[in-house]
Amino acid sequence: VDEGEWWAAIPDEEWPEEGPQRQALLADFRGKHGDRRQEIVFIGVDMDQEAISALLDTCLVNKEEMAQYEIKAAAAPDPEHGFKWGN
């Protein structure tokens, strides 16, 4: 597995066979997108968490935009792993 790849895009036969390691990976899965997500961390003093969160929330796609993305992504699946939405 290359760094930066999501486990949800990796075929099952390439996953670790050991139970505890598999369970640790699956613990990060959420919904149909598995472990696909981005995370960001802010470190600082006297930061306005509510203002930062509100600003970042304006960048999120809504359900309609995500549905449109999924339609377009299904038309052009991941060429490396043959990924198809909803698997």
C-alpha positions in Angstrom: 0.0 0.0 0.0 1.4 3.4 -1.0 1.3 6.2 1.5 -1.7 8.4 0.9 -4.1 5.7 -0.3 -7.3 5.0 1.6 -7.9 1.5 2.8 -11.4 1.6 1.4 -9.8 1.7 -2.1 -7.5 -1.3 -1.5 -8.8 -4.7 -2.6 -9.5 -7.0 0.4 -6.7 -9.5 -0.7 -4.2 -6.7 -0.1 -5.4 -6.0 3.4 -3.5 -7.3 6.5 -4.7 -10.7 7.5 -4.2 -10.2 11.2 -7.4 -9.6 13.0 -6.3 -6.8 15.4 -4.7 -4.9 12.6 -7.8 -5.2 10.4 -10.0 -4.2 13.2 -7.9 -1.1 13.9 -8.2 -0.1 10.2 -11.9 -0.7 10.1 -12.4 1.5 13.3 -11.7 4.5 11.0 -14.4 3.6 8.6 -17.6 5.7 8.4 -20.5 5.1 6.0 -20.1 4.1 2.4 -16.9 6.1 1.9 -14.9 4.1 4.5 -11.8 5.9 5.6 -11.9 8.5 2.9 -11.7 11.9 4.5 -9.4 14.8 5.2 -8.4 15.9 8.7 -6.9 19.3 9.8 -5.4 20.3 13.1 -4.9 23.8 14.4 -2.4 24.4 17.2 -2.3 27.8 18.9 -3.2 29.9 21.8 -6.5 31.9 22.3 -7.9 30.6 19.0 -11.6 31.2 18.4 -12.7 27.6 17.8 -16.3 28.5 17.0 -15.3 31.1 14.4 -12.8 28.7 12.8 -15.3 25.9 12.7 -18.0 28.2 11.2 -15.7 29.4 8.5 -14.6 25.9 7.6 -18.2 24.7 7.6 -18.9 27.1 4.7 -16.4 25.1 2.6 -18.2 21.8 3.0 -20.3 20.4 0.2 -24.0 19.8 0.9 -25.9 16.6 0.2 -27.0 17.7 -3.2 -23.4 18.6 -4.3 -22.1 15.3 -2.9 -24.8 13.4 -4.9 -23.7 15.2 -8.1 -20.1 14.4 -7.3 -20.9 10.7 -6.8 -22.7 10.6 -10.2 -19.6 12.1 -11.9 -17.2 9.9 -10.0 -19.2 6.7 -10.9 -18.7 7.7 -14.6 -15.0 7.8 -14.1 -14.0 5.1 -11.5 -10.6 4.9 -9.9 -8.4 3.5 -12.7 -5.8 2.0 -10.3 -8.2 0.0 -8.0 -11.3 -0.2 -10.2 -13.2 1.5 -7.3 -16.9 2.1 -7.9 -19.0 4.2 -5.6 -21.2 2.4 -3.2 -18.9 -0.7 -2.9 
